């Protein structure tokens, strides 16, 4: 098809509800009897799958064509699987089998993929080839057709593929049509909605804090209006008066930021369920947050004394 760079078939698309697993045995990791094997995620793919989806092949090679019957005895494992059983050493040449099945040789190691969820560790997966053996194809329960397109042609390609399938067999049903970007958006929608709510709540809290600090500073300046007038009448510069009052507000804000960071560190365990591969006590995040809050406090504590310093000292004394 015009605009399609690569295409592949598989029985399991990452981040969808299609989750398959099987009991597997590793040859050099014998299991105690009567254990039948440890369950791992299994995916059936053709040789073009890894290049089409963009999964890097870290070691070894991929599968041959579907017509390569000799490939029936081969498997490819994910990086997480290799780390689990061989501590990251090369898995090439190792043998795996399904419970009671024939041994298969590992011919490649692929990069990790989040098949289940984005906020959970990558799955340890074993990839099986779609091959024809003894004249019959080993067909999975369902088949997903994946296509890598040129930029901007994904939407049009979905409709074109649908039309081709209907031309081949009008009775063949197709479903869950769309792009992998749509799959990722659906999988991350709950987390994005929660993060958006937290961001809105944080913005509202910051605004309320700024308004509250501004009100406290404005009230403090109004109470000290006569004192400020006397200082300016005795020769104090307006900039000095404004700076002294602003620093008092910043000291209050700094105390609040320190207390807030201490509270954040104390309650970080409540955030671990919302974070993945991100530390809840990241010093850069805490530092930038503190700097942002101090910046808001600086603006809120700078405006009232600036307005007070602009008033004529004689007028301030008369009004007091």
C-alpha positions in Angstrom: 0.0 0.0 0.0 1.2 3.6 -0.7 2.5 5.2 2.5 3.0 1.9 4.4 6.7 1.3 5.3 6.3 -2.0 7.2 3.6 -4.4 8.2 3.3 -7.3 10.6 0.9 -9.6 12.4 0.6 -10.6 16.1 -1.9 -12.0 18.5 -1.4 -9.4 21.2 -1.2 -5.6 20.9 0.5 -3.7 23.8 -1.7 -1.9 26.3 -4.9 -3.7 25.1 -7.1 -6.1 27.0 -5.8 -9.0 25.0 -3.5 -10.6 27.6 -2.2 -14.2 27.1 0.1 -16.2 29.3 1.4 -19.8 29.5 3.3 -22.0 31.9 7.0 -22.1 30.7 10.0 -24.0 31.8 13.6 -22.8 31.4 16.1 -25.6 30.8 18.8 -24.5 33.1 16.4 -23.4 35.8 14.7 -26.6 36.9 11.5 -26.2 38.9 10.8 -28.2 42.0 8.3 -31.0 41.4 5.4 -31.1 40.9 5.5 -27.5 39.6 4.3 -27.4 36.0 6.0 -24.1 35.1 6.0 -20.4 35.9 3.4 -18.3 34.0 4.8 -15.7 31.6 3.3 -13.5 29.0 3.4 -15.0 25.5 3.0 -13.3 22.2 2.8 -14.8 18.7 4.4 -12.7 16.0 5.9 -12.9 12.5 9.5 -11.9 11.6 8.6 -8.3 10.8 6.9 -7.5 14.1 9.8 -6.0 15.9 10.8 -3.6 13.1 7.2 -2.6 12.5 6.4 -1.8 16.1 9.9 -0.3 16.8 11.0 -2.8 19.5 14.8 -2.9 19.4 16.5 -6.3 18.9 19.3 -6.3 21.6 20.9 -9.6 20.7 20.6 -12.2 18.1 18.1 -12.2 15.3 14.4 -12.1 14.6 12.3 -14.9 13.1 12.2 -15.8 9.4 9.2 -15.8 7.2 5.9 -17.5 8.0 6.7 -20.2 5.5 9.9 -21.1 7.3 8.8 -24.3 9.0 12.2 -24.6 10.7 11.4 -21.6 12.8 8.9 -23.5 14.8 11.6 -24.4 17.3 12.7 -20.8 18.0 11.6 -18.1 20.5 12.7 -14.6 21.3 12.7 -13.3 24.9 12.3 -9.8 26.3 15.0 -8.0 28.3 13.0 -8.4 31.5 12.8 -12.2 30.9 16.6 -12.5 30.3 17.3 -10.4 33.5 15.0 -12.6 35.5 16.5 -15.9 34.5 20.1 -15.1 33.4 20.8 -11.9 35.3 21.2 -10.0 32.0 23.6 -12.4 30.4 23.1 -13.4 26.8 20.1 -15.8 26.5 21.1 -16.9 23.0 21.2 -20.7 22.7 19.2 -21.3 25.9 16.1 -23.4 25.7 12.5 -22.9 26.8 9.4 -24.9 26.5 5.8 -24.8 27.4 4.7 -27.2 30.0 4.9 -30.7 28.4 5.9 -29.3 25.0 9.0 -29.5 22.9 12.1 -27.5 23.7 12.6 -24.2 21.7 15.9 -22.4 21.3 16.2 -18.7 22.1 17.5 -16.9 19.0 17.1 -13.3 20.1 16.6 -10.8 22.9 14.2 -7.9 22.4 13.7 -4.7 24.3 11.1 -4.5 27.0 7.4 -3.6 26.3 4.6 -2.5 28.6 1.9 -4.9 27.5 -0.2 -4.6 30.7 0.0 -1.0 31.8 2.2 2.0 31.6 2.5 2.5 35.3 3.7 -1.0 36.0 7.1 -2.7 35.3 7.6 -4.0 31.8 6.4 -7.6 31.2 8.7 -10.5 30.9 7.6 -11.9 27.6 8.4 -14.8 25.3 7.7 -14.3 21.6 6.7 -17.3 19.6 6.8 -17.3 15.7 3.8 -17.7 13.4 5.1 -20.5 11.1 3.7 -23.2 8.9 4.7 -26.7 10.0 3.7 -29.9 8.2 1.6 -27.9 5.8 -0.6 -26.3 8.5 -0.3 -22.8 9.9 -0.1 -22.4 13.6 -2.8 -19.8 13.9 -3.4 -17.8 17.1 -6.9 -17.2 18.5 -7.0 -13.8 17.0 -4.8 -11.7 14.7 -3.9 -8.1 14.8 -2.5 -6.5 11.7 0.0 -3.7 12.4 1.3 -1.2 9.9 4.0 1.5 10.2 3.0 4.4 8.0 4.6 7.6 6.7 3.9 10.6 9.0 0.3 11.9 8.7 -1.1 8.9 6.9 -2.1 6.7 9.9 -5.8 7.7 9.8 -6.2 7.1 6.0 -4.3 3.8 6.2 -6.8 2.3 8.7 -9.7 2.8 6.3 -7.6 1.4 3.4 -6.7 -1.7 5.3 -10.3 -2.3 6.2 -11.4 -2.1 2.6 -8.7 -4.6 1.6 -9.8 -7.1 4.2 -13.4 -6.8 3.0 -12.3 -7.4 -0.6 -10.4 -10.6 0.5 -13.3 -11.9 2.6 -16.5 -9.9 3.3 -17.4 -12.3 6.1 -14.2 -11.7 8.0 -14.9 -9.4 11.0 -12.6 -6.5 11.9 -12.6 -4.7 15.2 -10.6 -2.3 17.5 -9.4 -0.4 14.4 -7.2 2.6 15.1 -3.7 3.9 15.8 -1.3 2.9 18.5 -1.4 6.6 19.6 -5.1 6.0 20.4 -4.2 2.9 22.4 -1.6 4.8 24.5 -4.1 7.6 25.1 -6.8 5.2 26.3 -4.3 3.4 28.5 -3.0 6.6 30.1 -6.4 8.4 30.3 -7.1 7.6 34.0 -3.7 8.7 35.1 -3.8 11.9 33.0 -7.2 12.8 34.4 -6.0 12.3 38.0 -2.9 14.3 37.3 -5.0 17.1 35.7 -7.2 17.2 38.8 -4.1 17.4 41.0 -2.7 20.2 38.8 -5.9 22.2 39.0 -6.1 21.7 42.8 -2.4 22.8 43.1 -3.0 25.9 41.0 -6.1 26.8 43.1 -4.1 26.3 46.3 -1.2 28.4 45.0 -3.6 31.2 44.0 -5.4 31.1 47.4 -2.0 31.2 49.2 -0.9 34.2 47.1 -4.1 36.0 47.8 -3.9 35.2 51.5 -0.3 36.4 51.6 -1.2 39.6 49.7 -4.0 40.3 52.2 -1.8 39.7 55.2 0.9 42.0 53.8 -1.7 44.7 52.8 -3.2 44.6 56.3 0.3 44.8 57.9 1.2 47.8 55.7 -2.0 49.6 56.6 -1.3 49.0 60.3 2.3 50.2 60.0 1.3 53.2 57.7 2.2 55.8 60.3 5.5 54.0 61.1 6.4 53.9 57.5 5.5 57.6 57.1 7.8 58.5 60.0 10.7 56.5 58.6 10.3 58.2 55.2 10.0 61.6 56.8 13.2 60.9 58.7 15.0 60.2 55.4 14.4 56.6 54.7 14.2 55.9 51.0 11.1 54.4 49.5 13.0 51.5 48.0 14.5 50.6 51.4 11.1 50.7 53.1 9.6 48.6 50.4 12.5 46.1 50.6 12.2 45.7 54.4 8.5 45.0 54.3 8.9 42.6 51.4 11.6 40.6 53.1 9.3 40.2 56.1 6.7 38.6 53.9 9.3 36.4 52.2 10.5 35.2 55.6 7.0 34.1 56.4 6.7 32.4 53.0 10.1 30.6 53.5 8.9 29.2 56.8 5.8 27.9 55.1 7.8 26.4 52.3 10.1 24.6 54.7 7.1 23.2 56.6 5.4 22.2 53.3 8.5 20.3 52.1 8.8 18.5 55.4 5.1 17.5 55.1 5.7 16.4 51.5 8.6 14.2 52.5 6.5 12.7 55.4 3.6 11.8 53.1 5.4 10.7 49.9 4.4 7.1 50.5 0.8 8.1 49.5 2.1 9.1 46.1 3.9 5.9 45.2 0.8 4.5 43.5 0.7 7.4 41.1 4.3 7.4 40.1 6.4 5.0 38.0 10.1 5.2 37.6 9.9 8.7 39.2 11.0 9.4 42.8 8.5 11.1 45.0 11.4 12.8 46.7 13.2 14.0 43.6 15.3 17.0 44.7 14.9 18.8 41.4 11.1 18.7 41.7 11.1 19.8 45.3 13.6 22.6 44.6 11.7 23.9 41.6 8.4 23.8 43.5 9.9 25.7 46.4 11.4 28.3 44.0 8.0 28.7 42.3 6.2 29.2 45.6 8.8 31.7 46.7 8.4 33.6 43.4 4.6 33.8 44.0 5.2 35.0 47.5 7.7 37.6 46.3 5.1 39.1 44.0 2.4 38.9 46.6 4.6 40.6 49.3 6.1 43.2 46.9 2.9 45.0 45.7 1.5 46.3 49.1 4.7 47.9 50.4 5.4 49.3 47.0 2.1 51.1 47.0 2.6 52.3 50.6 6.1 53.6 49.7 4.7 55.7 46.9 2.5 57.7 49.3 3.7 61.1 50.5 5.0 60.9 54.1 3.1 64.0 55.2 -0.1 62.5 53.8 0.6 59.2 55.6 1.1 61.0 58.9 -2.0 63.1 58.6 -4.2 60.0 57.7 -2.8 58.1 60.6 
